[in-house]
Amino acid sequence: MTLHTEFFDIHPKDHFWVDIYHLMNSIVQPRPIAWISSISETGTFNLAPFSYFNICSMNPAIISNSIFFNRDGSEKDTLKNIKATGQYVVGTVSYHAAEKANLSSAPYKSDINEFDEAKVEPILRNPGEPAFISESPVQLVCELNQTIPLGQGAGVGTLVLGNVKHIHLSTRLKSIEWQKGISPERMNNVGRMGADFYAKTSDVFELPRATVNKEL
Ligand SMILES: Cc1cc2nc3c(=O)[nH]c(=O)nc-3n(C[C@H](O)[C@H](O)[C@H](O)COP(=O)(O)O)c2cc1C
């Protein structure tokens, strides 16, 4: 076991944000990936992966995503769509879908449907609603709670909080007792690491939750 007793100090504000971005991405990892399906006001489907993603409340169920401005300072289509329509769907990214999720991250113009570009079959819902993602066993149907702008421009995030209104599980998961959660093997999610690295979740270990032994 290596113990770390001495440290050197980096002040983010003294450095180019892209250097801090690379460093932070390699520190805060593995990150879960939200594959976000949204729809524009004019009906164009949009699909893109987002790894600044987490749960922030369970009762009610609320999730968070941070969506950065593009490097040219413009707003990403996903954020535009969520603000305009107030709705989006989050799919999970399993190992077999990682390459397609990555393909859907390319900086396509707003009128391009990334489902087509990444060869992901959209599962159509009601008119005006974002599609389900056929590669994802779980679809979280979200309603915008609020956006929290953290500033403006390249490298700045907007925090998006979404109320999870419905959790759609693939019927392929029908045999499971979902109240006890889905096993990591069934989900087979990938995690986002620093640089272009991803992590598989096939090498997991179990650690029962620590308790306080009152008899000692
Ligand atoms: C695995 C992965 C995770 C990503 N996570 C984020 C993220 O959390 N926030 C973000 O702003 N961009 C993230 N991106 C980049 C977006 O996917 C990319 O900018 C995409 O083109 C946005 O699409 P849109 O303009 O259609 O919304 C990620 C890319 C990949 C490949």
Ligand as a Chemical Component Dictionary entry (heavy atoms), coordinates in Angstrom:
data_LIG
# 
_chem_comp.id                   LIG 
_chem_comp.type                 NON-POLYMER 
_chem_comp.pdbx_formal_charge   0 
_chem_comp.three_letter_code    LIG 
# 
loop_
_chem_comp_atom.comp_id 
_chem_comp_atom.atom_id 
_chem_comp_atom.alt_atom_id 
_chem_comp_atom.type_symbol 
_chem_comp_atom.charge 
_chem_comp_atom.model_Cartn_x 
_chem_comp_atom.model_Cartn_y 
_chem_comp_atom.model_Cartn_z 
_chem_comp_atom.pdbx_ordinal 
LIG C1  C1  C 0 -18.645 9.513  -23.554 1  
LIG C2  C2  C 0 -18.849 10.984 -23.750 2  
LIG C3  C3  C 0 -19.301 11.757 -22.691 3  
LIG C4  C4  C 0 -19.540 13.128 -22.859 4  
LIG N1  N1  N 0 -19.975 13.852 -21.796 5  
LIG C5  C5  C 0 -20.276 15.157 -21.951 6  
LIG C6  C6  C 0 -20.798 15.919 -20.846 7  
LIG O1  O1  O 0 -21.017 15.420 -19.744 8  
LIG N2  N2  N 0 -21.076 17.249 -21.069 9  
LIG C7  C7  C 0 -20.903 17.823 -22.291 10 
LIG O2  O2  O 0 -21.192 19.023 -22.434 11 
LIG N3  N3  N 0 -20.426 17.116 -23.352 12 
LIG C8  C8  C 0 -20.123 15.809 -23.213 13 
LIG N4  N4  N 0 -19.679 15.074 -24.285 14 
LIG C9  C9  C 0 -19.628 15.704 -25.609 15 
LIG C10 C10 C 0 -21.016 15.715 -26.296 16 
LIG O3  O3  O 0 -21.503 14.404 -26.469 17 
LIG C11 C11 C 0 -20.855 16.377 -27.674 18 
LIG O4  O4  O 0 -20.509 17.734 -27.505 19 
LIG C12 C12 C 0 -22.089 16.271 -28.571 20 
LIG O5  O5  O 0 -21.738 16.680 -29.878 21 
LIG C13 C13 C 0 -23.245 17.119 -28.095 22 
LIG O6  O6  O 0 -24.268 16.950 -29.025 23 
LIG P1  P1  P 0 -25.455 17.962 -29.263 24 
LIG O7  O7  O 0 -24.866 19.276 -29.769 25 
LIG O8  O8  O 0 -26.296 17.252 -30.259 26 
LIG O9  O9  O 0 -26.129 18.147 -27.950 27 
LIG C14 C14 C 0 -19.347 13.727 -24.130 28 
LIG C15 C15 C 0 -18.860 12.951 -25.198 29 
LIG C16 C16 C 0 -18.612 11.592 -24.998 30 
LIG C17 C17 C 0 -18.083 10.771 -26.146 31 
# 
loop_
_chem_comp_bond.comp_id 
_chem_comp_bond.atom_id_1 
_chem_comp_bond.atom_id_2 
_chem_comp_bond.value_order 
_chem_comp_bond.pdbx_ordinal 
LIG C1  C2  SING 1  
LIG C2  C3  SING 2  
LIG C2  C16 DOUB 3  
LIG C3  C4  DOUB 4  
LIG C4  N1  SING 5  
LIG C4  C14 SING 6  
LIG N1  C5  DOUB 7  
LIG C5  C6  SING 8  
LIG C5  C8  SING 9  
LIG C6  O1  DOUB 10 
LIG C6  N2  SING 11 
LIG N2  C7  SING 12 
LIG C7  O2  DOUB 13 
LIG C7  N3  SING 14 
LIG N3  C8  DOUB 15 
LIG C8  N4  SING 16 
LIG N4  C9  SING 17 
LIG N4  C14 SING 18 
LIG C9  C10 SING 19 
LIG C10 O3  SING 20 
LIG C10 C11 SING 21 
LIG C11 O4  SING 22 
LIG C11 C12 SING 23 
LIG C12 O5  SING 24 
LIG C12 C13 SING 25 
LIG C13 O6  SING 26 
LIG O6  P1  SING 27 
LIG P1  O7  DOUB 28 
LIG P1  O8  SING 29 
LIG P1  O9  SING 30 
LIG C14 C15 DOUB 31 
LIG C15 C16 SING 32 
LIG C16 C17 SING 33 
# 
